[in-house]
Amino acid sequence: LQQIQDRLITREYNEIITYSFVDSILQSRIDPAAKSIRLSNPISSNMDVMRTSLWYGLLMSVGINQRRHIRRIRLFETGHVFAKKGRRIEESHRLGAVACGLANQSTWESSERLCDFFDIKGDLEALLGLNAGHADYQFRPSKHPALHPGQSAEIRQGVAKIGYIGRLHPEIQTLMDI
């Protein structure tokens, strides 16, 4: 975990820590297949379920930064997510990251360019490289309800699906005002 955090920090990502309680309506749009765990006594009405994904907190943080006119946003979080499996509650540790805005720091000698899929894929491959020689990773076109159709992929390690990469779906962008 420390190596992952260090690698992301050297690639100019900032670590964030967000609440494990999230808005059920927004979470259902980001992760519609997940069964949420409703809180019996939530802190507030927009924090009424346990998170099933780190995406909600990351995207909320993007919105906050954009409203403060931050032109280059690179964030990551490691944390627990919660899933309902029958009567049991399953907790697992995850990593999530988001990048948007300028691809690199603006200087007098470089032109501004927006971050794209290949910038983010390069960052992800740098992380996967920490396990070099131990695993075969593949990126395969895929669909995810929170990602833009035709601009997303699943990440596979052998036959196991270990994550997603892609551009945020325009409906989610509008819904979350980012």
PASEBA-1860 file (N, C-alpha, C; in nm, 3 decimals):
! residues 178
1> LQQIQDRL> 0.082/-0.120/0.000/0.000/0.000/0.000/0.086/0.125/0.000 ~ 0.192/0.124/0.079/0.280/0.242/0.085/0.346/0.267/-0.051 ~ 0.386/0.161/-0.120/0.445/0.178/-0.253/0.346/0.237/-0.351 ~ 0.221/0.194/-0.344/0.117/0.248/-0.432/0.098/0.396/-0.404 ~ 0.086/0.431/-0.276/0.069/0.572/-0.239/0.188/0.655/-0.285 ~ 0.308/0.604/-0.263/0.429/0.677/-0.304/0.432/0.697/-0.455 ~ 0.397/0.593/-0.531/0.398/0.602/-0.677/0.298/0.706/-0.726 ~ 0.179/0.708/-0.668/0.079/0.806/-0.709/0.123/0.948/-0.672
9> ITREYNEI> 0.182/0.964/-0.556/0.229/1.096/-0.514/0.340/1.146/-0.606 ~ 0.431/1.057/-0.647/0.536/1.100/-0.740/0.479/1.135/-0.877 ~ 0.360/1.083/-0.907/0.294/1.117/-1.034/0.198/1.235/-1.015 ~ 0.216/1.305/-0.904/0.147/1.431/-0.873/-0.001/1.415/-0.838 ~ -0.040/1.300/-0.785/-0.174/1.282/-0.731/-0.171/1.322/-0.584 ~ -0.283/1.372/-0.535/-0.298/1.407/-0.394/-0.393/1.307/-0.329 ~ -0.354/1.259/-0.212/-0.439/1.164/-0.142/-0.551/1.237/-0.068 ~ -0.670/1.181/-0.076/-0.783/1.236/-0.001/-0.843/1.127/0.086
17> ITYSFVDS> -0.918/1.170/0.185/-0.993/1.078/0.270/-1.136/1.131/0.274 ~ -1.230/1.048/0.233/-1.370/1.092/0.229/-1.453/1.005/0.323 ~ -1.575/1.049/0.346/-1.666/0.976/0.434/-1.706/0.841/0.375 ~ -1.733/0.746/0.463/-1.786/0.616/0.421/-1.937/0.621/0.405 ~ -1.999/0.732/0.446/-2.143/0.750/0.431/-2.167/0.839/0.310 ~ -2.258/0.798/0.224/-2.281/0.872/0.099/-2.430/0.885/0.071 ~ -2.462/0.963/-0.030/-2.599/0.986/-0.074/-2.648/0.864/-0.154 ~ -2.758/0.805/-0.111/-2.808/0.683/-0.177/-2.848/0.708/-0.322
25> ILQSRIDP> -2.903/0.825/-0.352/-2.947/0.852/-0.489/-2.829/0.862/-0.584 ~ -2.727/0.939/-0.545/-2.609/0.952/-0.631/-2.532/0.820/-0.641 ~ -2.521/0.750/-0.529/-2.449/0.622/-0.532/-2.520/0.523/-0.625 ~ -2.654/0.524/-0.624/-2.726/0.430/-0.711/-2.704/0.461/-0.858 ~ -2.670/0.585/-0.891/-2.639/0.621/-1.030/-2.497/0.580/-1.067 ~ -2.406/0.587/-0.971/-2.266/0.551/-0.996/-2.247/0.400/-0.994 ~ -2.314/0.332/-0.903/-2.296/0.188/-0.884/-2.434/0.121/-0.870 ~ -2.514/0.118/-0.979/-2.651/0.071/-0.969/-2.668/-0.077/-0.933
33> AAKSIRLS> -2.570/-0.159/-0.961/-2.583/-0.303/-0.933/-2.561/-0.337/-0.786 ~ -2.498/-0.246/-0.713/-2.464/-0.274/-0.573/-2.586/-0.262/-0.482 ~ -2.591/-0.347/-0.381/-2.696/-0.338/-0.280/-2.641/-0.255/-0.164 ~ -2.700/-0.140/-0.147/-2.652/-0.047/-0.044/-2.694/-0.089/0.096 ~ -2.615/-0.048/0.192/-2.645/-0.072/0.332/-2.698/0.060/0.389 ~ -2.826/0.062/0.414/-2.892/0.183/0.464/-2.860/0.201/0.612 ~ -2.830/0.325/0.651/-2.802/0.356/0.790/-2.932/0.386/0.863 ~ -2.946/0.333/0.983/-3.069/0.355/1.058/-3.075/0.494/1.119
41> NPISSNMD> -2.959/0.555/1.143/-2.954/0.688/1.201/-2.845/0.770/1.131 ~ -2.870/0.814/1.006/-2.765/0.883/0.930/-2.730/1.020/0.988 ~ -2.607/1.063/0.963/-2.559/1.194/1.006/-2.644/1.304/0.943 ~ -2.674/1.288/0.814/-2.760/1.381/0.742/-2.833/1.305/0.632 ~ -2.932/1.369/0.571/-3.013/1.300/0.471/-2.934/1.263/0.346 ~ -2.824/1.335/0.317/-2.744/1.302/0.200/-2.625/1.211/0.235 ~ -2.629/1.150/0.352/-2.527/1.052/0.393/-2.600/0.934/0.455 ~ -2.688/0.871/0.377/-2.780/0.772/0.433/-2.743/0.626/0.407
49> VMRTSLWY> -2.638/0.600/0.328/-2.594/0.462/0.303/-2.441/0.453/0.312 ~ -2.392/0.331/0.331/-2.248/0.306/0.329/-2.203/0.300/0.183 ~ -2.083/0.349/0.156/-2.036/0.352/0.017/-2.005/0.212/-0.034 ~ -2.036/0.190/-0.160/-2.004/0.065/-0.227/-1.887/0.085/-0.324 ~ -1.845/0.210/-0.339/-1.739/0.247/-0.431/-1.670/0.372/-0.378 ~ -1.545/0.391/-0.413/-1.473/0.513/-0.377/-1.504/0.627/-0.473 ~ -1.569/0.597/-0.584/-1.593/0.697/-0.688/-1.674/0.816/-0.638 ~ -1.774/0.791/-0.554/-1.859/0.900/-0.506/-1.776/1.010/-0.439
57> GLLMSVGI> -1.692/0.974/-0.342/-1.610/1.072/-0.272/-1.510/1.140/-0.363 ~ -1.451/1.065/-0.455/-1.356/1.123/-0.549/-1.425/1.226/-0.639 ~ -1.543/1.191/-0.689/-1.614/1.282/-0.779/-1.666/1.405/-0.706 ~ -1.710/1.389/-0.583/-1.751/1.505/-0.503/-1.631/1.599/-0.483 ~ -1.514/1.542/-0.460/-1.392/1.623/-0.442/-1.353/1.695/-0.570 ~ -1.373/1.631/-0.684/-1.348/1.697/-0.812/-1.437/1.820/-0.824 ~ -1.564/1.804/-0.793/-1.657/1.917/-0.800/-1.616/2.032/-0.711 ~ -1.574/2.002/-0.590/-1.529/2.107/-0.496/-1.409/2.179/-0.554
65> NQRRHIRR> -1.312/2.105/-0.607/-1.192/2.166/-0.664/-1.224/2.249/-0.788 ~ -1.314/2.201/-0.872/-1.351/2.277/-0.991/-1.419/2.408/-0.955 ~ -1.504/2.404/-0.853/-1.571/2.528/-0.810/-1.472/2.628/-0.751 ~ -1.356/2.581/-0.711/-1.249/2.669/-0.662/-1.151/2.705/-0.774 ~ -1.188/2.672/-0.897/-1.112/2.706/-1.018/-0.973/2.640/-1.022 ~ -0.962/2.520/-0.965/-0.839/2.442/-0.977/-0.838/2.384/-1.118 ~ -0.733/2.410/-1.193/-0.730/2.371/-1.335/-0.668/2.234/-1.359 ~ -0.603/2.179/-1.258/-0.541/2.046/-1.272/-0.573/1.966/-1.146
73> IRLFETGH> -0.652/1.862/-1.162/-0.698/1.783/-1.047/-0.651/1.639/-1.066 ~ -0.580/1.589/-0.965/-0.532/1.452/-0.964/-0.545/1.403/-0.820 ~ -0.643/1.315/-0.796/-0.674/1.271/-0.660/-0.677/1.119/-0.654 ~ -0.644/1.066/-0.537/-0.662/0.922/-0.515/-0.705/0.898/-0.371 ~ -0.765/0.783/-0.353/-0.807/0.742/-0.219/-0.791/0.592/-0.206 ~ -0.747/0.548/-0.090/-0.749/0.407/-0.054/-0.842/0.399/0.066 ~ -0.933/0.306/0.062/-1.029/0.298/0.172/-1.118/0.177/0.159 ~ -1.206/0.165/0.256/-1.297/0.052/0.260/-1.430/0.084/0.192
81> VFAKKGRR> -1.484/-0.016/0.125/-1.618/-0.009/0.069/-1.698/-0.125/0.130 ~ -1.830/-0.113/0.123/-1.915/-0.206/0.195/-2.021/-0.263/0.101 ~ -2.043/-0.393/0.112/-2.142/-0.460/0.027/-2.227/-0.552/0.112 ~ -2.352/-0.564/0.073/-2.444/-0.653/0.140/-2.446/-0.785/0.066 ~ -2.412/-0.892/0.132/-2.413/-1.027/0.074/-2.507/-1.112/0.159 ~ -2.632/-1.120/0.115/-2.732/-1.190/0.196/-2.757/-1.110/0.324 ~ -2.732/-1.172/0.438/-2.747/-1.102/0.566/-2.614/-1.047/0.618 ~ -2.507/-1.081/0.549/-2.373/-1.037/0.591/-2.338/-0.904/0.528
89> IEESHRLG> -2.250/-0.831/0.595/-2.192/-0.710/0.540/-2.045/-0.740/0.513 ~ -2.006/-0.722/0.388/-1.869/-0.751/0.347/-1.794/-0.619/0.329 ~ -1.676/-0.611/0.388/-1.593/-0.491/0.379/-1.466/-0.526/0.303 ~ -1.431/-0.443/0.204/-1.309/-0.469/0.129/-1.233/-0.338/0.106 ~ -1.103/-0.352/0.090/-1.015/-0.236/0.071/-1.000/-0.210/-0.078 ~ -1.010/-0.084/-0.119/-1.003/-0.048/-0.260/-0.911/0.072/-0.282 ~ -0.877/0.091/-0.408/-0.802/0.207/-0.454/-0.882/0.272/-0.566 ~ -0.895/0.403/-0.560/-0.962/0.477/-0.667/-0.883/0.602/-0.697
97> AVACGLAN> -0.890/0.647/-0.820/-0.819/0.770/-0.857/-0.898/0.841/-0.966 ~ -0.874/0.972/-0.974/-0.939/1.054/-1.076/-0.840/1.161/-1.119 ~ -0.843/1.193/-1.248/-0.758/1.300/-1.301/-0.839/1.376/-1.405 ~ -0.831/1.508/-1.401/-0.898/1.589/-1.502/-0.831/1.726/-1.508 ~ -0.865/1.797/-1.613/-0.805/1.929/-1.632/-0.676/1.918/-1.710 ~ -0.580/2.002/-1.675/-0.453/2.006/-1.747/-0.372/1.878/-1.727 ~ -0.307/1.833/-1.832/-0.226/1.711/-1.825/-0.099/1.731/-1.743 ~ -0.040/1.849/-1.753/0.081/1.877/-1.675/0.078/2.023/-1.629
105> QSTWESSE> 0.164/2.051/-1.533/0.171/2.187/-1.479/0.204/2.284/-1.592 ~ 0.133/2.392/-1.597/0.154/2.493/-1.700/0.282/2.572/-1.672 ~ 0.368/2.584/-1.773/0.491/2.664/-1.759/0.503/2.755/-1.881 ~ 0.597/2.847/-1.877/0.618/2.941/-1.987/0.666/2.870/-2.114 ~ 0.728/2.753/-2.097/0.784/2.685/-2.214/0.697/2.571/-2.268 ~ 0.585/2.544/-2.202/0.500/2.435/-2.251/0.359/2.485/-2.278 ~ 0.297/2.424/-2.376/0.159/2.461/-2.407/0.064/2.379/-2.319 ~ -0.052/2.433/-2.297/-0.151/2.363/-2.215/-0.220/2.256/-2.297
113> RLCDFFDI> -0.240/2.143/-2.233/-0.308/2.030/-2.296/-0.393/1.962/-2.189 ~ -0.514/1.924/-2.226/-0.601/1.857/-2.130/-0.563/1.710/-2.114 ~ -0.582/1.660/-1.995/-0.557/1.520/-1.962/-0.648/1.432/-2.047 ~ -0.596/1.319/-2.095/-0.678/1.228/-2.174/-0.662/1.084/-2.122 ~ -0.729/0.993/-2.188/-0.730/0.852/-2.148/-0.588/0.796/-2.137 ~ -0.500/0.833/-2.231/-0.367/0.774/-2.234/-0.279/0.826/-2.121 ~ -0.303/0.949/-2.074/-0.231/1.000/-1.956/-0.267/0.915/-1.835 ~ -0.396/0.891/-1.818/-0.443/0.815/-1.703/-0.400/0.669/-1.714
121> KGDLEALL> -0.406/0.614/-1.833/-0.362/0.475/-1.854/-0.214/0.462/-1.819 ~ -0.134/0.563/-1.855/0.008/0.561/-1.819/0.029/0.562/-1.669 ~ -0.050/0.641/-1.598/-0.042/0.642/-1.451/-0.078/0.506/-1.395 ~ -0.184/0.447/-1.448/-0.226/0.315/-1.401/-0.121/0.208/-1.432 ~ -0.063/0.214/-1.550/0.041/0.117/-1.584/0.164/0.132/-1.494 ~ 0.192/0.254/-1.449/0.302/0.274/-1.354/0.271/0.204/-1.221 ~ 0.144/0.204/-1.182/0.105/0.132/-1.060/0.113/-0.018/-1.081 ~ 0.059/-0.064/-1.194/0.061/-0.207/-1.221/0.204/-0.258/-1.235
129> GLNAGHAD> 0.295/-0.170/-1.276/0.436/-0.205/-1.289/0.501/-0.240/-1.156 ~ 0.441/-0.199/-1.044/0.493/-0.237/-0.912/0.489/-0.387/-0.893 ~ 0.403/-0.453/-0.969/0.388/-0.598/-0.962/0.449/-0.665/-1.085 ~ 0.544/-0.597/-1.148/0.604/-0.645/-1.274/0.656/-0.788/-1.260 ~ 0.629/-0.864/-1.363/0.678/-1.001/-1.365/0.589/-1.099/-1.290 ~ 0.492/-1.046/-1.213/0.407/-1.135/-1.133/0.266/-1.146/-1.188 ~ 0.232/-1.062/-1.280/0.095/-1.067/-1.330/0.088/-1.016/-1.473 ~ -0.010/-1.066/-1.543/-0.036/-1.024/-1.680/-0.163/-0.939/-1.678
137> YQFRPSKH> -0.150/-0.810/-1.706/-0.264/-0.718/-1.703/-0.310/-0.688/-1.845 ~ -0.441/-0.675/-1.861/-0.499/-0.642/-1.990/-0.608/-0.537/-1.972 ~ -0.623/-0.453/-2.073/-0.731/-0.355/-2.078/-0.825/-0.401/-2.189 ~ -0.952/-0.424/-2.153/-1.050/-0.470/-2.252/-1.168/-0.373/-2.257 ~ -1.214/-0.340/-2.376/-1.333/-0.253/-2.385/-1.446/-0.311/-2.302 ~ -1.515/-0.223/-2.231/-1.619/-0.268/-2.141/-1.722/-0.158/-2.120 ~ -1.833/-0.193/-2.059/-1.935/-0.095/-2.024/-1.947/-0.088/-1.872 ~ -1.961/0.034/-1.822/-1.989/0.057/-1.681/-2.089/0.171/-1.675
145> PALHPGQS> -2.192/0.161/-1.593/-2.297/0.264/-1.592/-2.248/0.405/-1.562 ~ -2.138/0.420/-1.491/-2.087/0.553/-1.456/-1.986/0.605/-1.557 ~ -1.948/0.520/-1.654/-1.847/0.560/-1.752/-1.908/0.579/-1.890 ~ -1.845/0.662/-1.968/-1.891/0.698/-2.102/-1.890/0.575/-2.193 ~ -2.002/0.547/-2.261/-2.003/0.433/-2.353/-1.896/0.450/-2.462 ~ -1.821/0.347/-2.487/-1.718/0.352/-2.590/-1.588/0.416/-2.544 ~ -1.585/0.467/-2.421/-1.463/0.529/-2.369/-1.430/0.473/-2.231 ~ -1.446/0.343/-2.218/-1.416/0.277/-2.091/-1.361/0.137/-2.117
153> AEIRQGVA> -1.289/0.089/-2.019/-1.231/-0.045/-2.029/-1.226/-0.107/-1.890 ~ -1.232/-0.240/-1.890/-1.210/-0.309/-1.763/-1.064/-0.352/-1.760 ~ -1.012/-0.361/-1.639/-0.873/-0.401/-1.619/-0.877/-0.545/-1.569 ~ -0.805/-0.630/-1.637/-0.804/-0.771/-1.599/-0.662/-0.815/-1.561 ~ -0.659/-0.899/-1.461/-0.535/-0.966/-1.421/-0.562/-1.114/-1.444 ~ -0.507/-1.166/-1.553/-0.541/-1.302/-1.593/-0.688/-1.305/-1.632 ~ -0.767/-1.390/-1.564/-0.910/-1.398/-1.593/-0.994/-1.312/-1.498 ~ -0.933/-1.259/-1.393/-1.007/-1.180/-1.293/-1.018/-1.034/-1.333
161> KIGYIGRL> -1.139/-0.979/-1.320/-1.161/-0.837/-1.343/-1.121/-0.765/-1.213 ~ -1.026/-0.670/-1.222/-0.980/-0.602/-1.101/-1.016/-0.454/-1.097 ~ -1.074/-0.401/-1.203/-1.112/-0.260/-1.199/-1.157/-0.207/-1.332 ~ -1.177/-0.075/-1.334/-1.221/-0.004/-1.454/-1.137/0.121/-1.475 ~ -1.132/0.164/-1.599/-1.069/0.290/-1.635/-1.155/0.351/-1.745 ~ -1.171/0.482/-1.742/-1.250/0.544/-1.848/-1.290/0.686/-1.818 ~ -1.362/0.741/-1.913/-1.414/0.877/-1.902/-1.550/0.873/-1.833 ~ -1.575/0.968/-1.746/-1.700/0.975/-1.673/-1.817/0.999/-1.769
169> HPEIQTLM> -1.927/0.931/-1.745/-2.046/0.944/-1.828/-2.099/1.087/-1.818 ~ -2.139/1.147/-1.931/-2.190/1.285/-1.929/-2.309/1.305/-1.835 ~ -2.396/1.205/-1.821/-2.509/1.218/-1.729/-2.462/1.229/-1.584 ~ -2.358/1.155/-1.549/-2.303/1.162/-1.413/-2.237/1.298/-1.392 ~ -2.167/1.346/-1.495/-2.106/1.479/-1.486/-2.213/1.585/-1.457 ~ -2.322/1.579/-1.530/-2.431/1.675/-1.511/-2.494/1.659/-1.373 ~ -2.523/1.537/-1.335/-2.585/1.509/-1.207/-2.501/1.560/-1.089 ~ -2.368/1.545/-1.099/-2.279/1.585/-0.991/-2.220/1.724/-1.012
177> DI> -2.262/1.793/-1.118/-2.219/1.928/-1.147/-2.066/1.939/-1.159 ~ -2.009/1.849/-1.240/-1.864/1.853/-1.264/-1.838/1.848/-1.414
END
